[in-house]
Amino acid sequence: MSTKLSPKTKEELQAEIELLRQEVDSLKRANAQYQKEPVALSQNYFRAIFDQSPFSIQIYGLNGKLLEMNEASEKLWEVTYKEISHYNVLEDQQIYALGIMPYFKRAFSGELVTLPPTFYDPSKTLPGHPGRPRWVEARICPIKDSQGKIVQIALVHNDITEKKLAENALQAAYGDLEVSVIKRTKELSQANAQLKKQLQELKVAAEEREILHLVLENIPLMINYYDENREFLLVNKEWEKTFGWTFEKLKKEGAEKFVKSIFPDLEEQKRIYEMMMDPLPYWYDVKVVLENGKTLETSWVTRKLSNGKTICIGRDISESKRAESALQKSEATLRTIIESATDAIFIKDLQGKYLLINSAGARFLGKTVEEVIGKDDREFFSLDTAEEIMAGDRLVITSNQTHSYEDIGTAAGVTRTYLSIKTPYHDSEGKVIGLIGISREITERKRVEEAIAAEKKLLAVTLGSIKDGVITVDKEGTIVLINQAAEQIIGVNQEETINKPFNKILKLVSESDRKTRRNTINRALKTGKRIEHTTASILITKDGQERIVSESALPIFDTDSNLIGVVLVFRDITEKRKIEEKLMHEQAARAVAKLVELELEKSNLQLQALSAYVLKAQEEERIRLARELHDELGQALTSIRLGLELATASLPETHTNKTNKILNDLCAYVETTAKDVQRVARDLRPSVLDDFGLAAALEAYADAYAKRTGIRVTLSLDKLLKPLTKEVETAFYRIVQEALNNSAKHSAAKNISIDFIEQHTQIVLTIVDDGKGCVLDIEQKNSFGLMGMSERARIVGAEISMKSQVGKGFWIQVTLPKGKTGNYEKIKNIISR
């Protein structure tokens, strides 16, 4: 706020300030004395101070009403007490607005209070009052009576207006000076910064020029710089090195001669000149011819600068072109290899989506390559299978290692087993960005392995359960297998026998003369035939004991009929001999018979199990022989017949009819032999049995049989509700085949009926002929053909019945209960237990 007070000199202001300081000190001392002496000041003393004080003093009642003011106060505020006798300090709104009312309230409560410097305008409190606004310092003092009770309040003012004006003027002068100094300092700082910036720019420009020169001279790029007249202003060392032209030669010979030297073709020269004057906005490839005749593949980019001149940058891309061509060939070769592979080859990203897959892999999934790319395994497998595969993929990626494992999955309705090898897929910086996998379908291999394992397990159980000793040696006579019974009989263990020569383990002497017996294993290896001693031998065990044994050796052949080893089977009959001798002496025939019966029953079970294996092997051998007869001998006979026909057609007319007849007879004989071979192959193992089942096989066989023998065959075949097993179909077919062969050989029948009926609880096969019949005595029933039929029926769990009378034909019935596992399974279960 500005006022109209006239300014005073500095000396006057300092004098007044000193006077005010003295008065304030006097009041402070008086107040201190008052505080120390609780006795109230005398009225006269107080009045003298009140009237004579140069400071404004106002007395207020406890209700805030102005009671009295001294002359100095009236002079300060330019008003008399009578004019403001109604004034109440507690109702003054200006005091509230200035924020000093709390000081008054503290004073009314008995506290000595000093107010901060305050600018007070009386005209705001007393409208129309002529008094001037003033800067004052004030102190509020409580006035107490003799008992220390507050009775009044004294307000002491000190006018500091002139002091404030002087301070403000001085502050303004200081402010102006400071602004001037700051402004000048700022100007100098800016000028200094500008100078530093210019110096730095000059330094940077010099460094950049030096760097640019180094770059131009050392960069493996060709750089030239020319003006609007196609005059070269600069070329770098790489340019000179590549073209074999120095800058001096270029300046001397001229740009036109240079262009003609590297671009012999006129059209190419014209195109280059056009590109020099009108640069293309991209890299372009150009072939140049050097002075030595060598052709280079180069690539260039041209840019016109703001000064009208042009810079051209080029690079030799001959090597990269050759590398690119080689890479393309390599990629084509790799793609051909991948596509021709029968294994699934694929690449996946980090999310398991296929980035690449070959046709074989897509076929495994039952899709095309296009249908697989961009999708993950959840699109092709069940959720559980897909999650398992993708978990394995994540393990390969997170571990950054190659993993190999088997996956089993169903895709396109087909369940397959895969052997998968998966390895991390890295980018050029070695970061894993996916995986590469190769999967090979091993479904059939797993099935074969499982079948072999089952066969081995069954063989081990069988060998472990029988009491006969079994030793298998290779063609060198080294032991490769020995069962537990053989170990117990000889008194050795696996570690002592495996991979050892059998003659070091097995010591046999003749029971009759106790001389070393000719070894059956050596004889079997030498002759390739089954060797069986008619008399028993004495086996000397490891601890020197003697055991009486019966032995036989059977050679082993591979699929190519090569001898690969021998199986020696020997039975310890020592106890049996002792029992026989004891029973002979004690005449215990019944006990001996019972013991033999039990032993035979056990052996019979074992023999039946082995018989099942023999029949199975026989069927497999029949299949092999049928295939070889059909594929090899059949083709050979066809070739012979064609050769004979060709020879007949090639004979000159001069040859006699006798020669023609011989050749024609030979052709007919070969054709008949070929048909016989086909029939034998069909009889060995008809393919229709495997392909179309029992009913179709029986129909085909009956038709061929009727044509071959002239015997009429009537078939009545029910359609089964549930297909028979392969073993049952084979057994029924062989029984029919044997029965019909017997009829053709022995019965002189004219008609044969075959009924195949499915009843509620069983399946019944009935074969009846109208031949001459026979008496079914023990000798007849034990014939090889009838025993073979009975054995086949028992193996599959069927019962066979036979009836015949002289002159009334032959009747055979085979009954198979439904749901019966078969004697073969029963035998296996018994052996396992």
C-alpha positions in Angstrom: 0.0 0.0 0.0 1.3 3.5 -0.9 1.0 6.6 1.4 1.4 10.4 1.0 4.0 10.7 3.9 7.0 12.9 2.9 10.2 10.9 3.1 12.8 11.8 5.7 16.6 11.8 5.6 18.5 8.8 6.7 19.9 10.7 9.7 16.4 11.7 10.9 15.2 8.1 10.6 18.1 6.8 12.5 17.6 9.4 15.3 13.9 8.5 15.6 14.7 4.8 15.6 17.2 5.3 18.4 14.6 7.2 20.5 12.0 4.5 19.9 14.5 1.9 20.9 15.2 3.8 24.2 11.5 4.1 25.0 11.0 0.4 24.3 13.9 -0.5 26.6 12.4 1.7 29.3 9.0 -0.1 28.9 10.7 -3.4 29.0 12.6 -2.5 32.2 9.3 -1.2 33.8 7.5 -4.3 32.8 10.3 -6.5 34.2 10.1 -4.6 37.5 6.4 -4.9 37.5 6.7 -8.7 37.0 9.2 -9.0 39.8 7.1 -6.9 42.2 3.4 -8.0 42.2 2.5 -4.8 44.1 0.4 -2.5 41.8 2.1 0.6 40.5 1.0 3.8 42.1 -1.5 5.9 40.3 0.9 8.8 40.1 3.8 6.9 38.7 1.5 5.2 36.1 0.0 8.6 35.1 3.4 10.2 34.7 4.5 7.4 32.3 1.1 7.5 30.5 1.0 11.2 29.9 4.7 11.8 29.1 5.4 8.7 27.0 6.2 9.4 23.3 4.5 6.1 22.5 0.8 5.6 21.8 -0.8 4.0 24.9 -4.4 2.9 25.0 -6.2 1.4 28.0 -9.0 -1.2 27.5 -11.4 -2.8 29.9 -11.8 -6.5 30.1 -14.8 -6.3 27.8 -12.5 -4.8 25.1 -14.0 -1.2 25.3 -11.5 1.7 25.0 -11.2 3.4 28.4 -8.4 5.9 27.8 -5.7 7.0 25.4 -2.7 9.3 25.9 -1.7 12.3 23.9 0.8 10.4 21.8 -1.9 8.0 20.8 -4.3 10.8 19.7 -1.5 12.4 17.8 -0.5 9.1 16.1 -4.0 8.2 15.0 -5.1 11.9 14.5 -8.2 11.4 16.7 -9.3 12.3 20.2 -10.6 9.9 22.8 -14.0 11.6 22.7 -14.3 10.9 19.0 -13.7 7.1 19.5 -14.8 6.5 23.1 -17.3 4.0 21.8 -14.5 1.9 20.2 -14.3 -1.8 21.2 -11.1 -3.6 20.2 -12.8 -7.1 20.4 -15.3 -6.0 17.8 -12.7 -4.5 15.3 -13.1 -6.6 12.1 -9.9 -5.2 10.7 -8.0 -6.8 13.6 -9.6 -10.1 12.8 -8.7 -9.7 9.1 -5.1 -8.9 10.0 -5.0 -12.2 12.0 -3.9 -10.5 15.3 -7.0 -11.0 17.4 -5.5 -14.2 19.0 -2.8 -12.0 20.5 -5.4 -9.8 22.2 -7.2 -12.8 23.6 -3.9 -14.1 25.0 -3.3 -10.7 26.7 -6.8 -10.7 28.2 -5.9 -14.0 29.7 -2.9 -12.5 31.5 0.0 -13.0 29.0 2.4 -10.2 28.0 2.1 -10.3 24.2 4.2 -8.7 21.4 2.4 -8.1 18.1 4.3 -8.5 14.8 4.7 -5.3 12.7 1.2 -4.4 11.4 -0.1 -2.0 8.8 -3.3 -0.6 10.3 -5.8 1.7 8.4 -8.2 3.5 10.9 -10.5 4.6 8.1 -11.6 1.0 7.6 -12.7 0.8 11.2 -14.0 4.3 11.6 -15.7 5.4 8.3 -15.0 9.0 7.5 -12.1 9.2 9.8 -9.3 11.3 8.4 -6.4 9.4 10.0 -3.7 8.0 7.9 -2.8 4.3 7.8 0.4 3.5 9.7 3.0 0.8 10.2 3.1 0.1 14.0 4.8 -2.3 16.4 2.7 -3.0 19.5 2.8 -4.7 22.9 -0.2 -5.7 25.0 0.3 -5.6 28.7 -2.2 -6.9 31.3 -2.7 -4.5 34.3 -3.2 -6.2 37.6 -4.4 -5.0 41.0 -2.7 -5.6 44.3 -4.0 -9.1 44.4 -2.6 -9.9 41.0 -6.0 -9.8 39.3 -6.2 -8.5 35.8 -8.3 -5.3 35.7 -7.3 -3.6 32.5 -5.3 -4.1 29.3 -2.7 -1.6 28.1 -1.9 -1.4 24.3 1.4 0.3 23.5 2.1 1.4 19.8 5.3 2.3 18.2 5.0 4.1 14.9 7.5 2.5 12.4 6.0 3.9 9.3 9.1 6.0 8.4 11.3 3.1 9.1 9.3 0.9 6.9 9.3 3.4 4.1 13.1 3.7 4.4 13.5 -0.1 4.4 11.2 -0.4 1.4 13.2 2.2 -0.5 16.4 0.5 0.4 15.1 -2.9 -0.6 13.8 -1.5 -3.9 17.3 0.0 -4.6 18.9 -3.4 -3.7 16.4 -5.1 -5.9 17.1 -2.9 -8.9 20.8 -3.4 -8.5 20.4 -7.2 -8.2 18.2 -7.3 -11.3 20.9 -5.3 -13.2 23.7 -7.6 -12.0 21.7 -10.8 -12.8 20.8 -9.5 -16.2 24.4 -8.6 -17.1 25.6 -11.9 -15.6 23.1 -13.8 -17.7 24.2 -11.9 -20.9 27.8 -12.7 -20.2 27.0 -16.4 -19.5 25.0 -16.7 -22.7 27.8 -15.1 -24.7 30.3 -17.4 -23.1 28.1 -20.5 -23.8 27.7 -19.4 -27.4 31.4 -19.1 -27.8 32.0 -22.6 -26.2 29.4 -24.0 -28.5 31.0 -22.6 -31.6 34.4 -23.9 -30.4 32.9 -27.4 -29.8 31.2 -27.3 -33.2 34.5 -26.5 -34.8 36.2 -29.3 -32.9 33.4 -31.8 -33.8 33.5 -30.7 -37.4 37.3 -31.4 -37.5 36.8 -34.8 -35.8 34.0 -35.7 -38.1 36.1 -34.7 -41.1 38.9 -36.9 -39.9 36.5 -39.8 -39.2 34.9 -39.4 -42.6 38.3 -39.5 -44.3 39.2 -42.6 -42.3 35.9 -44.2 -43.2 36.2 -43.4 -46.9 39.7 -44.8 -47.0 39.0 -48.0 -45.0 35.4 -48.9 -45.6 35.0 -52.0 -47.8 32.6 -50.2 -50.1 33.3 -48.4 -53.4 32.5 -44.6 -53.2 32.7 -41.9 -55.9 31.6 -38.3 -55.9 30.9 -36.4 -59.1 29.3 -33.1 -60.2 26.4 -32.3 -62.5 28.8 -32.6 -65.5 29.7 -36.2 -64.5 33.2 -35.1 -63.6 34.6 -37.2 -60.7 35.6 -35.2 -57.7 36.5 -38.0 -55.3 37.0 -41.8 -55.2 38.1 -43.9 -52.3 40.8 -46.6 -52.1 38.3 -49.5 -52.4 37.0 -48.0 -55.6 40.6 -47.7 -57.0 41.4 -51.2 -55.8 38.3 -52.8 -57.4 38.5 -51.1 -60.8 42.3 -50.8 -61.0 42.0 -47.0 -61.8 43.7 -44.4 -59.6 42.0 -41.0 -59.1 44.8 -39.4 -61.0 44.3 -41.7 -64.0 40.5 -41.1 -63.8 41.1 -37.3 -63.9 43.5 -37.6 -66.8 41.6 -40.1 -68.9 38.1 -38.8 -68.1 34.9 -40.4 -66.9 33.7 -41.3 -70.4 36.7 -43.5 -71.1 36.3 -45.1 -67.7 32.6 -45.9 -68.3 33.4 -47.4 -71.7 36.1 -49.6 -70.3 33.9 -51.3 -67.7 30.7 -51.3 -69.8 31.6 -52.4 -73.4 27.9 -52.5 -74.4 26.6 -49.1 -75.8 23.1 -49.7 -74.4 24.5 -50.4 -71.0 26.7 -47.2 -71.2 23.6 -45.2 -72.0 21.7 -46.7 -69.1 24.5 -45.9 -66.7 24.7 -42.3 -67.8 21.0 -41.9 -67.3 21.2 -43.4 -63.8 24.2 -41.1 -63.0 22.2 -38.0 -63.8 18.8 -39.3 -62.5 19.6 -41.5 -59.5 17.4 -44.4 -58.7 15.9 -44.5 -55.1 17.0 -48.0 -54.4 20.0 -50.4 -54.8 20.5 -51.8 -58.3 22.8 -54.6 -59.5 25.3 -54.0 -62.3 27.8 -56.3 -64.0 31.1 -54.6 -64.8 34.1 -55.9 -66.9 37.6 -55.1 -65.5 40.7 -54.5 -67.6 41.9 -58.0 -67.0 38.6 -59.3 -68.5 37.2 -60.5 -65.2 33.4 -59.9 -64.7 32.2 -58.6 -61.3 28.7 -58.6 -59.9 28.2 -55.2 -58.1 25.4 -53.4 -56.4 25.0 -49.6 -56.2 22.9 -46.8 -54.7 23.1 -43.2 -55.8 22.0 -40.1 -53.9 21.9 -36.5 -55.2 23.0 -34.0 -52.5 21.6 -30.5 -51.8 24.6 -28.9 -53.5 23.7 -30.5 -56.8 26.5 -33.0 -56.7 26.0 -36.8 -56.5 27.5 -39.5 -54.3 27.5 -43.1 -55.5 28.2 -46.1 -53.2 28.8 -49.6 -54.5 29.8 -53.0 -53.3 31.2 -56.2 -54.8 28.5 -58.9 -54.5 30.2 -61.6 -56.5 30.9 -63.8 -53.5 27.4 -63.2 -52.0 25.8 -64.0 -55.3 27.8 -67.3 -55.5 26.9 -68.0 -51.8 23.3 -67.1 -52.5 23.2 -69.5 -55.4 24.9 -72.2 -53.3 22.4 -71.6 -50.5 19.5 -71.9 -52.8 20.8 -75.2 -54.1 21.5 -76.4 -50.6 17.9 -75.3 -49.5 16.5 -77.1 -52.5 18.5 -80.2 -51.7 17.5 -80.0 -48.0 13.8 -79.6 -49.0 14.1 -82.6 -51.3 15.6 -84.7 -48.5 13.0 -83.6 -46.0 10.1 -84.2 -48.4 11.5 -87.6 -49.5 12.0 -88.8 -45.9 9.5 -91.3 -44.6 10.0 -90.0 -41.0 8.1 -86.9 -39.9 10.3 -83.8 -39.8 9.0 -80.6 -38.4 9.9 -77.2 -36.8 7.8 -75.6 -34.1 7.9 -72.1 -32.5 8.0 -71.2 -28.8 4.2 -71.5 -28.6 4.2 -75.0 -30.1 2.9 -74.0 -33.5 4.2 -75.8 -36.6 6.5 -73.6 -38.8 7.5 -76.4 -41.1 6.4 -80.0 -41.6 7.1 -82.5 -44.4 4.5 -84.5 -46.2 5.2 -87.6 -44.2 4.6 -85.8 -41.0 1.3 -84.3 -42.4 0.2 -87.8 -43.4 0.8 -89.0 -39.8 -1.6 -86.3 -38.7 -4.1 -87.1 -41.4 -3.8 -83.6 -42.9 -2.1 -81.8 -45.7 1.0 -79.6 -45.0 -1.1 -76.4 -45.5 -3.6 -77.6 -42.9 -0.9 -78.2 -40.3 1.2 -75.0 -40.7 0.4 -72.4 -38.0 -1.4 -74.8 -35.7 -0.4 -76.7 -32.6 -0.9 -80.3 -31.5 -4.2 -79.5 -29.8 -5.7 -79.4 -33.3 -4.7 -83.0 -34.2 -4.7 -85.0 -30.9 -6.8 -85.4 -27.8 -6.3 -82.7 -25.2 -4.5 -85.0 -22.8 -2.2 -86.3 -25.5 -1.5 -82.8 -26.9 -0.7 -81.4 -23.5 1.7 -84.3 -22.9 3.5 -83.7 -26.2 3.6 -79.9 -25.7 5.0 -80.4 -22.2 7.8 -82.4 -23.7 8.4 -79.7 -26.2 8.6 -77.0 -23.5 11.2 -79.2 -21.6 13.4 -79.2 -24.8 13.1 -75.4 -25.1 13.7 -74.5 -21.4 16.5 -77.0 -20.9 18.1 -76.1 -24.3 19.0 -79.8 -24.7 18.2 -82.6 -27.1 15.7 -85.1 -25.8 14.6 -88.5 -27.2 11.4 -90.2 -26.1 8.4 -92.1 -27.3 5.0 -90.5 -28.0 1.7 -92.3 -28.4 -1.0 -90.4 -30.0 -4.2 -90.8 -32.0 -4.6 -88.6 -35.1 -7.2 -89.0 -37.8 -8.6 -92.0 -35.9 -5.4 -94.0 -36.0 -3.3 -94.6 -32.8 0.5 -94.7 -33.5 3.7 -94.9 -31.5 6.5 -92.6 -32.4 10.2 -92.4 -31.5 10.9 -88.7 -31.4 14.2 -86.8 -31.3 13.7 -83.1 -30.5 16.4 -80.5 -30.3 16.4 -76.7 -29.7 16.1 -74.4 -32.7 18.4 -71.4 -32.5 18.6 -68.1 -34.3 21.8 -66.6 -35.6 22.6 -65.2 -32.2 22.2 -68.6 -30.5 18.8 -67.7 -28.9 16.3 -70.5 -28.7 13.3 -69.7 -30.9 11.7 -73.1 -31.1 12.5 -76.7 -31.7 13.3 -79.1 -34.5 12.0 -82.7 -34.4 12.2 -86.0 -36.2 9.5 -88.6 -35.4 9.6 -92.2 -36.7 6.6 -94.4 -36.5 7.5 -97.5 -34.5 4.0 -98.9 -34.0 4.8 -102.2 -35.8 8.2 -102.5 -34.2 6.7 -102.0 -30.7 4.1 -104.7 -31.5 6.8 -107.1 -32.6 9.0 -106.2 -29.6 6.0 -106.8 -27.2 5.2 -110.1 -29.0 8.8 -111.2 -28.7 9.0 -110.1 -25.1 5.8 -112.1 -24.4 7.2 -115.1 -26.2 10.4 -114.9 -24.3 8.5 -114.5 -21.0 6.4 -117.5 -21.9 9.5 -119.5 -22.9 11.2 -118.6 -19.7 8.1 -119.6 -17.6 7.9 -122.8 -19.6 11.6 -123.6 -19.2 11.5 -122.7 -15.6 8.4 -124.9 -14.9 9.5 -128.1 -16.6 11.8 -130.5 -14.8 13.9 -131.5 -17.8 17.2 -129.8 -18.2 17.5 -127.6 -21.2 20.8 -126.2 -22.6 21.1 -124.1 -25.8 24.4 -123.6 -27.5 25.4 -121.6 -30.5 27.1 -123.0 -33.6 30.5 -122.7 -31.9 29.3 -124.9 -29.0 29.1 -122.0 -26.5 26.3 -122.1 -23.9 23.9 -119.2 -24.4 20.9 -120.5 -22.3 20.5 -122.9 -19.4 17.3 -123.4 -17.4 17.0 -123.9 -13.7 16.4 -127.6 -13.9 19.7 -128.1 -15.8 21.5 -126.0 -13.2 20.1 -128.1 -10.4 20.9 -131.4 -12.1 24.5 -130.4 -13.0 25.1 -128.4 -9.8 26.1 -125.1 -11.5 24.7 -121.5 -11.8 24.3 -119.0 -14.7 27.6 -117.3 -14.0 29.5 -120.5 -14.3 27.9 -121.6 -17.6 26.8 -118.8 -19.9 29.4 -118.1 -22.7 31.4 -121.2 -21.6 32.1 -124.2 -23.9 29.5 -126.8 -23.2 32.1 -129.7 -23.1 33.6 -127.9 -20.0 30.3 -128.0 -18.2 28.6 -131.2 -19.4 30.4 -134.5 -18.7 28.5 -137.6 -20.0 29.6 -141.3 -20.0 27.9 -144.4 -21.2 25.7 -146.2 -18.7 26.8 -149.6 -20.1 30.6 -149.4 -20.3 31.2 -146.0 -18.5 33.3 -144.7 -21.4 33.1 -141.1 -22.5 30.0 -140.9 -24.7 30.0 -139.3 -28.1 28.5 -135.9 -27.5 25.0 -135.5 -28.9 25.5 -131.7 -29.3 28.5 -132.1 -31.6 26.6 -134.7 -33.6 23.6 -132.4 -34.1 25.9 -129.5 -35.0 27.7 -131.7 -37.5 24.7 -133.4 -39.1 22.0 -130.8 -38.7 19.6 -133.6 -37.5 17.8 -134.5 -34.3 20.0 -136.8 -32.2 18.5 -139.0 -29.5 20.2 -141.8 -27.6 18.2 -145.0 -27.2 20.0 -145.8 -23.9 20.5 -143.6 -20.9 23.8 -141.8 -20.0 25.5 -141.0 -16.7 26.0 -137.3 -16.1 28.8 -136.5 -13.7 27.8 -133.4 -11.7 30.1 -130.6 -10.5 30.6 -132.2 -7.1 31.3 -135.6 -8.6 27.9 -137.2 -8.1 26.4 -139.4 -10.9 22.9 -138.8 -12.3 21.2 -141.1 -14.8 19.8 -139.0 -17.7 18.1 -139.5 -21.0 19.1 -136.9 -23.6 18.3 -135.6 -27.1 19.6 -132.8 -29.2 17.6 -130.7 -31.8 19.3 -128.4 -34.3 18.1 -124.7 -34.6 17.8 -123.0 -38.0 17.2 -119.3 -38.8 14.7 -118.1 -41.4 17.3 -118.8 -44.2 17.7 -122.4 -43.0 21.2 -121.7 -41.7 22.2 -123.8 -38.6 22.7 -121.4 -35.7 22.8 -123.7 -32.7 21.5 -126.8 -30.9 19.0 -127.3 -28.0 20.0 -130.2 -25.7 17.1 -131.6 -23.5 18.0 -134.1 -20.8 15.9 -135.6 -18.1 17.2 -136.8 -14.7 15.8 -140.3 -14.4 18.0 -141.3 -11.5 15.1 -141.3 -9.1 12.8 -142.9 -11.6 15.4 -145.7 -12.0 15.6 -146.1 -8.2 11.9 -146.3 -7.9 11.6 -148.7 -10.8 14.2 -150.9 -9.2 12.6 -150.6 -5.8 9.1 -151.4 -7.1 10.5 -154.3 -9.0 12.0 -155.8 -5.9 9.0 -154.9 -3.7 6.5 -155.9 -6.4 4.6 -152.6 -5.8 3.1 -152.5 -9.3 0.2 -150.3 -8.3 2.4 -147.7 -6.7 4.7 -147.7 -9.7 1.7 -147.4 -12.1 0.3 -144.5 -10.1 3.6 -142.7 -10.0 4.1 -143.3 -13.7 0.6 -142.0 -14.4 1.2 -138.8 -12.5 4.5 -138.3 -14.2 2.9 -138.9 -17.5 0.1 -136.5 -16.7 2.6 -133.8 -15.9 4.6 -134.6 -19.0 1.4 -134.7 -21.1 0.6 -131.1 -20.0 4.1 -130.1 -20.9 3.9 -132.0 -24.2 0.6 -130.4 -25.0 2.0 -126.9 -24.4 5.0 -127.8 -26.6 2.7 -129.3 -29.2 0.8 -126.0 -29.4 4.1 -124.3 -30.1 4.9 -127.0 -32.7 1.6 -126.5 -34.4 2.0 -122.8 -34.4 5.5 -123.2 -35.9 4.1 -125.7 -38.4 1.5 -123.1 -39.5 4.1 -120.5 -39.9 6.3 -122.9 -41.9 3.3 -123.7 -44.1 2.8 -120.0 -44.7 6.5 -119.6 -45.7 6.5 -122.7 -47.9 3.2 -121.6 -49.6 4.7 -118.2 -50.3 7.9 -119.7 -51.7 6.0 -122.2 -53.8 3.8 -119.6 -55.2 6.3 -116.8 -55.6 9.4 -118.7 -56.6 8.6 -122.2 -58.0 5.3 -121.0 -59.6 7.1 -118.2 -61.4 9.9 -120.5 -62.4 7.4 -123.0 -63.9 5.6 -120.2 -65.8 8.9 -119.0 -67.2 9.7 -122.6 -68.4 6.3 -123.0 -70.0 6.7 -119.7 -71.8 10.2 -120.7 -73.0 8.8 -124.0 -74.3 6.0 -122.2 -76.1 8.5 -119.8 -77.7 10.7 -122.7 -78.7 7.8 -124.5 -80.3 6.9 -121.3 -82.2 10.5 -120.8 -83.3 11.0 -124.3 -84.8 11.6 -124.4 -88.6 9.0 -126.1 -90.7 11.6 -128.7 -91.5 11.4 -130.2 -88.0 9.3 -133.3 -87.5 5.9 -133.4 -85.9 7.6 -135.6 -83.3 9.6 -132.7 -82.0 6.5 -130.5 -81.9 4.7 -133.1 -80.0 7.5 -133.5 -77.4 7.5 -129.7 -76.8 3.7 -129.5 -76.6 3.7 -132.4 -74.1 6.4 -130.7 -72.0 4.3 -127.5 -72.0 1.2 -129.4 -70.9 3.3 -131.2 -68.2 4.7 -127.9 -66.9 1.3 -126.3 -66.8 -0.1 -129.3 -64.9 2.9 -129.1 -62.5 2.2 -125.4 -62.0 -1.4 -126.1 -61.1 -0.2 -128.8 -58.7 2.2 -126.3 -57.2 -0.6 -123.8 -56.8 -2.8 -126.5 -55.2 -0.1 -127.6 -52.8 0.6 -123.9 -51.9 -3.1 -123.4 -51.3 -3.4 -126.6 -49.2 -0.4 -125.5 -47.2 -1.9 -122.2 -46.3 -4.8 -120.7 -48.3 -4.5 -116.9 -48.4 -8.3 -116.7 -48.5 -8.4 -118.0 -44.9 -6.3 -115.0 -43.7 -8.0 -112.5 -46.0 -11.7 -113.5 -45.9 -12.2 -116.0 -43.0 -13.1 -119.6 -42.4 -16.4 -119.7 -44.4 -14.8 -118.4 -47.6 -11.7 -120.7 -47.1 -14.0 -123.7 -46.7 -16.0 -122.8 -49.8 -12.8 -122.4 -51.9 -11.3 -125.6 -50.6 -14.5 -127.6 -51.1 -14.8 -126.4 -54.7 -11.1 -127.2 -55.5 -11.4 -130.6 -53.7 -14.5 -131.5 -55.7 -12.8 -130.7 -58.9 -9.7 -132.6 -58.0 -11.3 -135.8 -56.6 -14.8 -135.8 -58.3 -16.4 -136.2 -54.8 -19.5 -134.0 -54.4 -19.2 -131.7 -51.4 -22.2 -130.0 -49.8 -21.7 -127.0 -47.5 -24.0 -125.5 -44.9 -22.3 -122.6 -43.2 -24.0 -120.3 -40.6 -22.9 -116.7 -40.5 -21.3 -116.3 -37.1 -22.5 -113.4 -34.8 -18.9 -113.0 -33.6 -15.8 -113.8 -35.6 -13.6 -116.7 -34.4 -10.0 -116.2 -33.4 -7.3 -116.9 -35.9 -6.2 -120.0 -34.0 -9.8 -121.5 -34.0 -10.3 -120.8 -37.7 -7.0 -122.5 -38.5 -7.8 -125.5 -36.3 -11.3 -126.0 -37.9 -9.9 -125.6 -41.4 -7.1 -128.2 -40.8 -9.6 -130.6 -39.3 -11.9 -130.3 -42.4 -8.8 -130.6 -44.7 -7.6 -133.8 -42.9 -11.1 -135.3 -42.9 -11.6 -134.7 -46.6 -8.1 -136.0 -47.4 -8.8 -139.2 -45.4 -12.1 -139.6 -47.3 -10.3 -139.2 -50.7 -7.6 -141.8 -49.6 -9.6 -144.5 -47.8 -13.4 -144.2 -48.0 -14.2 -144.3 -51.7 -17.0 -141.8 -50.9 -19.1 -140.1 -53.5 -20.7 -137.4 -51.3 -19.5 -135.4 -48.3 -21.5 -132.9 -46.3 -20.0 -130.2 -44.1 -22.3 -128.4 -41.6 -21.1 -125.4 -39.6 -23.8 -124.3 -37.2 -23.8 -121.7 -34.4 -26.0 -122.7 -31.5 -26.9 -120.8 -28.3 -23.9 -122.0 -26.3 -21.6 -123.7 -28.8 -20.4 -123.9 -32.3 -20.7 -127.3 -34.0 -18.8 -128.6 -37.1 -20.1 -131.8 -38.6 -18.4 -133.8 -41.4 -20.1 -136.9 -42.9 -19.2 -139.0 -45.9 -21.0 -141.9 -47.5 -17.9 -144.0 -48.0 -17.2 -147.6 -47.0 -16.5 -146.8 -43.3 -14.3 -148.7 -40.9 -14.1 -150.2 -37.4 -12.8 -147.5 -35.1 -10.5 -149.6 -32.9 -7.5 -148.3 -30.9 -5.2 -148.7 -33.8 -7.4 -146.6 -36.0 -7.9 -143.9 -33.4 -4.2 -143.7 -32.9 -3.5 -143.1 -36.6 -1.5 -140.0 -37.3 -4.4 -138.2 -39.2 -7.1 -138.8 -36.5 -4.7 -138.0 -33.7 -3.7 -134.7 -35.5 -7.4 -133.7 -35.7 -7.9 -134.6 -32.0 -4.9 -132.6 -31.0 -5.9 -129.5 -32.9 -9.4 -129.6 -31.4 -8.1 -130.0 -27.8 -5.6 -127.1 -28.3 -8.4 -124.6 -29.1 -10.7 -126.0 -26.3 -13.0 -128.1 -28.6 -14.2 -131.7 -28.2 -14.1 -134.0 -31.2 -16.2 -137.2 -31.7 -15.8 -139.8 -34.4 -18.2 -142.6 -35.5 -17.9 -145.2 -38.3 -19.2 -148.6 -39.3 -18.3 -150.7 -42.2 -20.4 -149.7 -45.2 -22.0 -146.7 -43.4 -19.5 -144.0 -44.0 -17.6 -141.8 -41.5 -19.0 -139.2 -39.1 -16.9 -136.5 -37.3 -18.3 -133.7 -35.1 -16.3 -130.9 -33.4 -18.0 -128.9 -30.7 -16.5 -125.6 -29.4 -18.2 -124.1 -26.4 -18.6 -120.3 -26.6 -16.4 -118.2 -24.4 -14.0 -121.1 -23.7 -10.4 -119.9 -23.7 -9.1 -123.2 -25.1 -6.8 -125.9 -23.8 -3.8 -124.0 -25.1 -4.6 -121.1 -22.7 -5.3 -123.6 -19.9 -2.0 -125.2 -20.4 -0.2 -121.8 -20.3 -2.0 -120.9 -17.1 -1.1 -124.2 -15.5 2.5 -123.8 -16.5 2.6 -120.2 -15.2 1.3 -121.4 -11.8 
